[in-house]
C-alpha cells in the first residue's frame, strides 16, 4: 500500500524529526483550522480538533499549540491559504503536494523551480485527484494496543477500513470522514496515539529501483524542505 512518508521509513522519519521544520508546519495547520472553523475552541471546531490531535501526536508543546491559536485569532494575523499542487517526478513518480502559504505566487514559483531543475513537471490541478484516496491514519504502539482482534472489532463501528501491523506499530486506516469517530474511539480506549493525520493514499502504487529512487528523492527532499509545503503524498510503493 503506497502512503505518504511510509516508504523507506527510516530516512523519512529522520527528515521529519527536524522539529525546527515540523512545529511551524503544524502551527500553520492549527491557524488555518481556527480561521476556517471560525473558532479557537476545539469543542466547537472539528477541523481545529483534528489539527491539535495531529500536533500532540508529534509531541508539539501545549504552549506552541496555544500560541498558534492565539495568532490566528489576532486581527492582524497573516492570511494563510491552503492550496494543492501536483507534480510528475522522474520515472513517472507522482507527487501530490499540500501547501499552506501567505503568498501563492511565491509557492508555485518555488515548486516550478525545483521541478525544472530536478527532472520534474508541474501538472494541471486535479490531474492526480482520482489516483489518491483520502484516508484518516492513526498509529499506536502494538505493545499497548491489547488484543488486536478485539481492537479491530471495536474500531469497525467507528469507521475502520483496515488495520496493519508494522513491527511494533499498529496502523489504523479509515475514510477521511471517519477521522473524528476513530479519534474519539481511540481516546475512549485510552490508547496513546503516536500519529494522527489525514493522508492521500495512492490507489496504484509503483515499485521503483534504488537507482531511480535516488533521483526521485532529490526532488522530493527539495519540495519537503520548502516552508510552504505541509505534506507530500506519492505513488511510491
C-alpha positions as CSV (number, residue, x, y, z in Angstrom):
1,X,0.0,0.0,0.0
2,X,1.6,3.3,-1.1
3,X,1.3,6.0,1.5
4,X,2.9,9.3,2.4
5,X,6.1,9.2,4.4
6,X,5.9,5.4,4.8
7,X,8.3,4.2,2.1
8,X,11.9,4.0,3.2
9,X,10.7,4.7,6.7
10,X,14.0,5.4,8.4
11,X,15.1,8.1,6.0
12,X,11.7,9.7,6.1
13,X,11.4,9.8,9.8
14,X,14.9,11.3,10.0
15,X,13.8,14.2,7.8
16,X,10.6,14.8,9.8
17,X,12.4,14.6,13.1
18,X,13.6,18.2,12.4
19,X,11.4,20.0,14.9
20,X,12.5,23.4,13.5
21,X,10.6,22.5,10.4
22,X,7.8,20.3,11.8
23,X,6.4,22.6,14.5
24,X,5.9,25.6,12.2
25,X,4.1,23.3,9.7
26,X,1.8,22.0,12.5
27,X,1.3,25.6,13.7
28,X,0.1,26.7,10.3
29,X,-2.4,23.8,10.2
30,X,-3.8,24.9,13.5
31,X,-4.0,28.6,12.5
32,X,-5.8,27.6,9.3
33,X,-8.2,25.4,11.2
34,X,-9.1,28.3,13.6
35,X,-9.8,30.7,10.7
36,X,-11.8,28.3,8.6
37,X,-13.8,26.9,11.6
38,X,-14.4,30.4,13.0
39,X,-13.5,29.3,16.5
40,X,-10.5,28.8,18.7
41,X,-12.4,26.2,20.8
42,X,-11.7,22.7,19.6
43,X,-15.0,21.5,21.0
44,X,-16.8,23.8,18.6
45,X,-14.3,23.4,15.7
46,X,-13.8,19.9,14.4
47,X,-11.0,20.9,12.0
48,X,-9.1,22.5,14.9
49,X,-9.7,19.4,17.0
50,X,-8.1,17.3,14.2
51,X,-5.1,19.7,13.9
52,X,-4.5,19.7,17.6
53,X,-4.6,15.9,17.7
54,X,-2.0,15.7,14.9
55,X,0.2,18.2,16.7
56,X,0.0,16.4,20.0
57,X,0.9,13.1,18.3
58,X,4.1,14.8,17.2
59,X,4.8,16.0,20.7
60,X,4.2,19.6,19.9
61,X,4.2,21.5,23.3
62,X,0.9,22.9,24.6
63,X,2.4,26.4,24.6
64,X,3.1,26.2,20.9
65,X,-0.4,25.0,20.2
66,X,-2.0,27.8,22.2
67,X,0.3,30.4,20.6
68,X,-0.8,29.2,17.1
69,X,-4.5,29.5,18.1
70,X,-3.9,33.0,19.6
71,X,-2.1,34.2,16.4
72,X,-5.0,33.0,14.3
73,X,-7.5,34.8,16.4
74,X,-5.5,38.1,16.2
75,X,-6.9,40.8,13.9
76,X,-3.5,41.4,12.4
77,X,-2.6,37.8,11.7
78,X,-1.2,36.8,8.3
79,X,-3.7,35.3,6.0
80,X,-2.7,31.7,5.3
81,X,-4.2,29.8,2.3
82,X,-4.3,26.1,1.8
83,X,-3.5,25.1,-1.8
84,X,-2.5,21.9,-3.5
85,X,-0.1,21.3,-6.4
86,X,0.6,18.2,-8.4
87,X,3.9,17.2,-9.9
88,X,5.2,14.4,-12.1
89,X,8.7,13.4,-10.9
90,X,11.4,11.4,-12.7
91,X,10.5,7.9,-13.9
92,X,6.7,8.5,-13.5
93,X,6.7,9.1,-9.8
94,X,3.7,11.3,-8.8
95,X,3.7,13.9,-6.0
96,X,0.5,15.4,-4.5
97,X,1.8,18.5,-2.6
98,X,-0.3,20.1,0.1
99,X,0.8,23.7,1.0
100,X,-0.1,26.4,3.4
101,X,1.1,29.8,2.3
102,X,0.7,33.5,2.6
103,X,1.9,34.0,-1.0
104,X,0.7,31.5,-3.6
105,X,2.8,33.2,-6.3
106,X,6.0,32.5,-4.3
107,X,4.9,29.0,-3.6
108,X,4.2,27.9,-7.1
109,X,7.3,29.6,-8.4
110,X,9.4,27.7,-5.9
111,X,7.8,24.4,-6.8
112,X,8.2,25.0,-10.6
113,X,11.9,25.8,-10.0
114,X,12.5,22.6,-8.0
115,X,10.7,20.5,-10.7
116,X,12.5,22.1,-13.6
117,X,15.9,21.7,-12.0
118,X,15.4,18.1,-10.9
119,X,13.6,16.5,-13.8
120,X,10.0,17.0,-12.7
121,X,7.0,18.7,-14.3
122,X,4.1,20.7,-12.8
123,X,0.7,19.2,-13.7
124,X,-2.7,20.8,-14.1
125,X,-4.5,20.8,-10.8
126,X,-6.9,17.9,-10.2
127,X,-4.8,15.7,-12.6
128,X,-4.0,13.3,-9.8
129,X,-7.0,13.6,-7.6
130,X,-8.5,10.3,-8.7
131,X,-5.2,8.5,-8.2
132,X,-5.2,9.1,-4.4
133,X,-7.7,8.1,-1.8
134,X,-8.2,10.4,1.2
135,X,-7.7,8.5,4.4
136,X,-7.6,9.0,8.1
137,X,-4.4,7.4,9.5
138,X,-3.5,6.7,13.1
139,X,-0.5,5.0,14.6
140,X,-0.4,3.4,18.1
141,X,2.1,1.2,19.8
142,X,1.5,-2.6,19.4
143,X,2.6,-3.2,23.0
144,X,-0.1,-1.0,24.4
145,X,-2.9,-2.0,21.9
146,X,-4.1,-5.1,23.8
147,X,-6.0,-7.8,21.9
148,X,-5.7,-6.7,18.3
149,X,-8.7,-8.7,17.1
150,X,-10.8,-7.1,19.8
151,X,-9.4,-3.7,18.9
152,X,-10.3,-4.2,15.3
153,X,-13.9,-5.2,16.0
154,X,-14.3,-2.1,18.3
155,X,-12.9,0.3,15.7
156,X,-15.0,-1.1,12.8
157,X,-18.0,0.6,14.4
158,X,-16.0,3.8,14.5
159,X,-15.2,3.7,10.7
160,X,-12.2,1.5,10.5
161,X,-11.3,0.4,6.9
162,X,-8.1,-1.6,7.6
163,X,-5.5,-2.2,10.3
164,X,-1.9,-3.1,9.5
165,X,1.0,-4.2,11.7
166,X,4.5,-2.9,11.0
167,X,7.0,-4.2,13.6
168,X,5.8,-2.5,16.9
169,X,3.4,-0.1,15.2
170,X,-0.3,-0.6,14.5
171,X,-1.5,1.4,11.6
172,X,-5.2,2.3,11.6
173,X,-6.9,3.5,8.4
174,X,-10.4,4.8,7.8
175,X,-12.1,7.1,5.3
176,X,-11.2,10.7,5.9
177,X,-14.7,11.4,7.0
178,X,-14.2,8.9,9.9
179,X,-11.3,10.8,11.4
180,X,-13.3,12.2,14.3
181,X,-15.1,9.0,15.2
182,X,-11.9,7.0,15.1
183,X,-10.0,9.6,17.2
184,X,-12.8,9.5,19.8
185,X,-12.8,5.7,19.9
186,X,-9.0,5.6,20.5
187,X,-9.4,8.3,23.2
188,X,-12.1,6.3,24.9
189,X,-9.9,3.2,24.8
190,X,-7.1,5.3,26.5
191,X,-4.7,4.4,23.7
192,X,-1.7,6.8,23.1
193,X,-1.8,8.0,19.5
194,X,1.7,8.3,18.1
195,X,0.5,9.8,14.8
196,X,-2.8,11.2,13.6
197,X,-3.2,12.6,10.1
198,X,-5.4,13.0,7.0
199,X,-3.4,11.4,4.2
200,X,-3.8,10.7,0.5
201,X,-3.0,7.0,-0.3
202,X,-2.0,6.1,-3.8
203,X,-4.6,3.7,-5.4
204,X,-2.0,2.3,-7.7
205,X,1.4,2.4,-6.0
206,X,4.5,1.7,-8.2
207,X,7.8,0.0,-7.3
208,X,11.0,1.9,-8.3
209,X,14.6,0.7,-8.3
210,X,17.1,2.0,-5.8
211,X,18.8,4.0,-8.6
212,X,15.5,5.5,-9.7
213,X,14.6,6.4,-6.1
214,X,17.8,8.3,-5.7
215,X,16.8,10.7,-8.4
216,X,13.2,10.8,-7.3
217,X,14.2,11.6,-3.7
218,X,16.3,14.5,-4.8
219,X,13.2,16.3,-5.9
220,X,11.1,15.0,-3.0
221,X,13.6,16.3,-0.5
222,X,13.8,19.7,-2.1
223,X,10.0,20.0,-2.1
224,X,9.6,18.9,1.5
225,X,12.2,21.4,2.7
226,X,10.1,24.3,1.5
227,X,8.5,26.2,4.3
228,X,5.2,26.5,2.5
229,X,4.8,22.7,2.0
230,X,2.8,20.9,4.6
231,X,2.8,17.4,3.2
232,X,3.8,15.4,0.1
233,X,2.0,12.2,-0.9
234,X,3.4,9.9,-3.5
235,X,2.6,6.8,-5.6
236,X,5.8,5.1,-4.4
237,X,5.1,1.6,-3.2
